[in-house]
Amino acid sequence: MIGSVAVGSAAAAEALPTGNPFAVESAVTAPLDDATAVSIVGLRGLLSISTREQRELRVSSRAPGPAGAELPVGIWRDGGRLIVAPAPGAPDGPRRIDLEVPQGVALAVDAADSDVVIKSQGGSVELHGNRMRATVQAVGGSLVAELVGGTLTVVDLKDATARLSATVATFSDISGNVTVRAVGGSLKVAAVGGSTDVEGEHSKLAFEKLSGSLRVKAQKGEVTVAGIGVGAEFALVGTPLRMTGGAGDITVTSDGPVVFQAMEASMQFDMNGGSVHGNGNSGDLELRGRDTGVNLESIAGVTSIRGDGLAASLVDVGGELQVEATHSNVVVDRVGDVVLRVDSGSVAIHHAAGAVKANVTGAGVQILDGMGPVILEMDGGDGEVSWATLSGEQESTLTNAGGKLTVRFSASSTCRVDAKSNYGRIDSELEAVKVADDFSSARGPVNSGYHPYVHITASGDIRLENERKAH
């Protein structure tokens, strides 16, 4: 289980400065001297902050509106930091603040119920507040934010770190790393050059065009991804995942629905319940699941499926398909080589272009319209095998220790049959395959072929048939 993401229900406000400010004006220009940081505390309304080359702080404060009255602010010095806050005795209320700080200065804003716009170059930005609506562009700088409610839009930074609760947030064009912890709300992260690390609870998460690695840990939310550059790791509880266009190594641990398409990745799934529906991956895929629905199509690499209680449909698998399952129903269509082991359930393999090796216990088996050799070992259930065409030198061996076998040959198949029934009867539609008088064995060529051999053994009846004609 994923632990809760601890984000407070309200961001703790920084205390107002004490003592007398060194300046009280509605329009102030103050030299920074040796100060390296500026903090804005206790002001609310519209705060517009930008940077300038000169080593001085400029502040303009007025009431909202085009004819707003002047509202003084105080400026305090605290070591290497200047603090801008309401002047002592000033009335509380919204105001419009225009503030300019030197480039490269560390900037901190603590505000509630405010619109904050920051455009800066260099230096760090720190945001704290409740119901803040913030837009930050800090070229070459970094951001640390702790917000409850409101909105946050971040663009063109080096690094960003945030703790968010019920906040609608967007991060884009980040050259470095992004780290977010979120409860509720929504988060969109796009165009990140470094790593992205997100934990969410009850959050809607979206990721686009990530050049670096992605790590997502989420519960009871929603995750969508479009464009993974170098791999991703997902640990999800009760959270649907949708992926489009990803590369690298991708691992998913989930109990919910997973959907992907148009991937170029090495993919690994560890599922407890849930489902995986995928269409298109040029790399390998490995899935382990319990009580999981699996629907995969157009997988070019090696595909490995293992689990219990699977309902699996696998179509157009270009690489070798490996299946090992219990109490599972497996349907395969248009594959290359197949290696399969199933204990209880059902198996259907259609249009296998390569070799099929199947070991099945307590399940019915269909291996139909194949083109390569088949090694089938069954114990229980009835088996049906047919070839669209069969030739070459590789022999096939079909064995059912606990049931019947029906084997069908197309007009283009050339081979030789050697069949034996231990306790049942052999019937043959094949003209040149002769059945013994006691109906326990049969042998002979199919369509005048002598190679490859098809060896058939069953405890029950064996039927040898020509291909069925379409009506």
N, C-alpha and C positions, 0 to 999 in steps of 0.2 A: 504493500500500500504506500501511497505517496502521502507524506505528512502535510499538514496544513501550511499554507503560506502566510506567515504572520505579518500582517500589515495593520497598523492601528486604525481604529474607526475615526480618529481625528488626529491631524498632525499637530504636535505640540508647538505652540507659538513661542517665538523667542521673546524674552522679557524686554520691555522698553528700557532704554538706557537711564541711568540715574545721574544725579548731579546736574550742573549747568552746562548747556551746550556752549561752544565757543562762537557759534553764529546762529542767529534767528532771523530769517528773512523769507519772503516768498520767492525771491530770485537771488540765488547765492552763487558766487564763484569763489572756490576755496582751493589753495594750493595743496597738493598731496604731500609735499616734502618727502619724507621717507616712508609714507604709508604705502602698503602693497595690496590693500583690500578695501572694498566698500560694501557696506551692508545697508539694506533698506528694511526697516522694521515698523510695523504698526500702521502703515499707510495703506489705504484702499481706494479703489476707483480704477482709473486708467493710468498705468505706469508704462511709460515709453522710455527705453534705455538704449543708448548707443555709445560708441567709443570715439575718441578723438586723440590726436597725436600729442597735444599739450599735456603736461603733467599737472592737471588741475581738474577739480570737480565742479560741474555746473548743474544747478538745480533750479527748475521753475515749477511753482506749485500754485494752482488756481482751482476754484470750484468748477464743476462741469459746466459745459455750455459755452457759446461764443463770447458771452459777456460775463463769464464767471469771475467772482471776486477773488482777490489774492488771498491765499491761505498760507501762512508762514510754516516753515519746517525748521527743525533744529538740527544742528550738526555737532556730533560729539567725536572726540578722538579717544580710541581705546587701544593703546599700544600702536601697532602697525596697521590699525584699521580705522576708517572713518565710518560713522554710523549716521544715517539719515532717518529721522523719525518725526512724528508730530511735535511741534513746538510745545513746551509746557503751557498748559492752559488753553491750547487751541481746541476749537470745537471738533467733535468727532463727526465724520461724514465722508462721503466719497469725494474725491478730488482728481484733477488731472495733473500728473507728475511727468515732466520731461527732464531726463537726467542724462548727462554725458560724463563718461569716465575715461581715463587714459587707457590706451591699448595695453593688453597684457595684465591688467589689474584683476585680481580675483573679485568676483561679484556675487553677493548673496541677497536674495529677496525672500522675505517672510511676510505673506499677505493672505488675506481671506476675502472672498467675494470680490475678486478684482480681475481686470484684464491686464495681463503683463506681456509686453512685447520687447524682446531683447535682440539687438543686432550688434554683435561685437566681434572683435578680432583678437585672437590670443586670449590667454587667461582662462580661468575656470568660472563656471556659473553654478550657483547652488540655489535651489528653489525649495521652499517649504510653504505649505498652505492648504486651506480648505476651500473647495469650490473655486479654485483659481482657474482662469482660462489663459493659458500661457503659450506663447510662440517664441521659440529660441533659435537663433542662428548665431553660432559662435565659431567663426571660421578659425580652424586650428586649435580651438579650445576644447574643454571638456565640460560635462554636465553631471551634477548629482541632484536628483529631485526626490522629494517625499511629499506626495499630494494625496488628498482625499477629495473625491468628486472632481468636477470640472473637466477641463480638457488640457491636453499637452501636445503641442506640435513642435518637433525638433528636427532641424535640418542643417546639414553642412557642419558637422562637428568632427572632432577626432575620436573621442570616447564618450559614452553616455551610460549612466547608472541611475536606476529609478526604482522606487517602491511606491506602488500605486494602489489605491482602493477606490473602486467605482469611478474610475477615470477613463475617459476616451482619449487614447494616446496614439500618436504617429511618430515614428522615427525613420528618417530617410537620409540618404547620402552621408553616411557615417564612415569615415575612412578607417577608424579603428574598431574597437569592440563595443558591444551593447549588452548590458546586463539589466534585466527587469524582473522584479517580483510583483505580481499583480493579484488582487482579489476583486472579482467583478469587473465591470466595464469591458472595454475592448482595447486591443493593441494591434497596430500594424507596423511591421518593420520591413524596410525595403532598402536595397542598394547599400549593403554593409560590406566593407572591405575586410574587416577582421572577424572575430568569432561573435556569435550571438548566443546568449544564455538566458533562457526565460523560464520562470516558474509561474504557473497560473492556477487559480481556483475560481470556478464559476466565471471564467473569462473567455471572450471570443478573441482568438489569436490568429493573425495572418502574417505570412512572411513571403517576400518577393525578391528575386534577383540577389541572392546572397552569395558573395564570392568566398566567404570564409565558412567555417564549420558552424553547425546549428545544434543546440541542445535544448530540448523542450521537455519540461516535467509539468504535467497538467492533470487536473481532475475536475470532472463535472463541468466541462466547458466545450470548446470547439476549436479545432486547429485546421487551417488551410495553408498550403505551401505551394508556391509557383516559382521554381527555379532554385535548386540547391547546387552550390558550386563544388564543394569538396566533401560532402557527406553530412550526415545528421544522425542524432540519437533522440528517440522519442520514448518517454515513459508516461503512459496515459492510463487513467482510470475514469471510466464513464465519459469518455471524450472522443467524439468522432474525429477522424483524421482524413484529409483529402490532399493528395500530392499530385503535382503535374510538373514534368520536366526537371528531374533531379539527377545528379551524378555523384560519384564517390561511394563510400561505404555508408549505407543507411540501415540502422537497426530500429525496430519498432517493438515495444512491449506494450500490450494493450488488451483490454477486455471489451472493446467496443468496435464499431464498424470502421474499416480502413478501405479507402478507395485510392487507386493511383492510375496514372496513364502517362504514356510517352516518357518513360524513364530511361536513363543510361547509367544504371547504378548496379552495385553489388548489394542486394537487399536481403535482410534477415528479419524474420518475424517470429516473435514469441507471444502466442495468443492463448488467452484463457477465456473461452467463449468468443463472442464477437464474430466478425467476418472480415475476409480480405477479398476485395474485388479489384482486379488489376487488368489493364489492357495496354500492353506495350512496355517491354524492358529489354534492352540490348545486353544486359549483364546477367550474372547468375542470381538465383533466388533460392533462399532456404526458409522453410516455414515449419515451425513446431506449434501444434495446437491441441486443444482439448475442447470438444463440443463446439467446433468452429466451422463456419461455412466458408468454403474456399472456391473462388471463381476466377480463374486466371486465363488470359488469352494473349497470344503473341509474345511469348517469352523466348528470347533468342539463346540465352545461356543455359548452363546446367540448372535444373530445377529439382529441388529436394523437398519432399513433403513427408512429415512424420507427425503422428499424433493418435489420439483416441477420440472416437465419436465425431469424425470428420464427415462432412458432406462436400465432396470435392468435384469440381468440374474443371478440366484442364484442356485447353484447346490451343493448337498451333505452338507447340513447344519445340524449338529448334535444336537445343542441346539434349543431352541425356536426361531422361525423367526418372527420378528415384522416388519411390513411394514405399513407406513402411508405416502401417496403420492397423489399429484394432477397432472393431465395432464401427466400421466406416463404410460409406458408399462412395465409390470412386468411378468417375466417368472421364475417359480420355479420348480426344479426337485430334487427328492430324499431329502426330508426334514422330520423332526419330527413334532412337533406342529407348527401351523401357526396362527398368529393373524394379520389380514390385513384389512386396510381401504384405498380404492382408490376412488378418485373422478375424473372421466374422464380419458379415456385411454383404456387399456386392461389388463386382468389378466388371466394367465394360471398357474395352480398348478398341477404338476404331481407327482405321487408316494409319497404322504404324508403318513408317517407311523403313525402319531399321529392325534390329533384333529385339525380341521381347522375351524377358525372363521373368516368370511370374510364379510365386509360391503362395497358394491361397488355401486357407483352412476355414471350413464352415461357411462358405460363401459361394454363390453362383458366379460363373465367369463367362464373359463374352469377349473373344478376341477376334475381331471381324475385319475383313478387307485389308489384311496386312500385305506387306511386300517382302518381308524378311523371315528368317528362321524364328521359331517359337519354342521355348523351353517352358513347359507348363507342368507344375506339380500341384495337384489338388487333393484335398481330403474332405469330402463332404460337398454337397451341392452338385449341380449339373454344369457341364462345360460345353461351350460352343466355340469352334475355331473355324475361320475361313480366310482364304487368301484372294486378293484381287489378282495377284500374280506371284508365282514362286518358281525360282530357278537357282542356279549356282551350285555350290558344293557343300554349304553348311547345313548339317542335319537338324531336324526338328524332333523334339521328344515331348509327347503329350501323355500325361499320366493323371488318372483320377482314381485314388484309392477308396473313394466312398461314394461313387455316383456314376452318372452316364456321361458319354462324350459324343457330340455331333461334330463331324469334321467335313468341311465343304471345300471344293476345289473349283476354281474358275477354268474356263476354256484355255486361258493362256498359261496356266500353271503346268509345269512339267516336273515330275518327281516320281518316287517309288514309295509305296505304302507297305508297312509291316505292322499289322494290328493284332491285338490279343485281348480277349475279354475273359476275366477270371471266373465270373459267376453269371454273366449275362449272355447276350446274343449279339452277333454282328450282322448288320444288313448293309448292302452296298449297292449304290446306283452306278458305280464306276465299272464300265464294261470290261476292262482288262484286269481289275482287281478281283481275284477269285476268293470266295469264302469257303472255308473247309466244311465238310458235310455236317460236322457237329456245331457249326456256327460259332466256334470259339476263337477262330483265327482267320486272318485274311491277308493276302499279300499280292503285289503286282504293280505294274507301272500305271501312272496317270498321264494321259495324253502322250503315250509312247516315251515317257521320260524314264531314266534310270538313276538320275541324281537330281536333287539331294534326296536322302532317305527321310521319310516321316514315320517315326516310331510312335505307335499309339497303344496305350495300355489302360484298361479301366476295370473296376470291379463290377460295374453294371454294363448296360447295353452300349454298343458303339454303332453309330450310323455314319456311313460314308456317302456323301452326296455330291452331285454336280451343283454348280452355282445356280441360285434361284433366278429365274427370268423375271424382269420387271413387267408388270401388266400394263 
